[in-house]
């Protein structure tokens, strides 16, 4: 069952950071994009499905990766749509992580 309080695994962090790096890429770099898509291919399946926001990022990242594998990369409507969905999932995830961090800071706890 999905749990918003479930801790993130190392694979969850790899997934979310690789996905962020991919959607934040400002200058087209084919080698970097290929590396990030490869990381997503290897790590997305390892991400936990315990947290629904991490699961949403994993699903959206896999959709974008699949579109890229079929030769429909940046510039195609399919890529743009899938990238937008991944951005939305990452924004929800980032807002959640911000809330967790703010709660810890306000409680005087170390943030990890």
Secondary structure, DSSP 4 states (H G I P E B T S, - for coil): ---TTPPPPHHHHHHHHHHHHHHT--S--HHHHHHHHHHHHHHGGGS-SSSHHHHHHHHHHHHHHHHHHTT--TTSHHHHHHHHHHHHHHHHHHHHHHHHHHHHHHTTPPP-
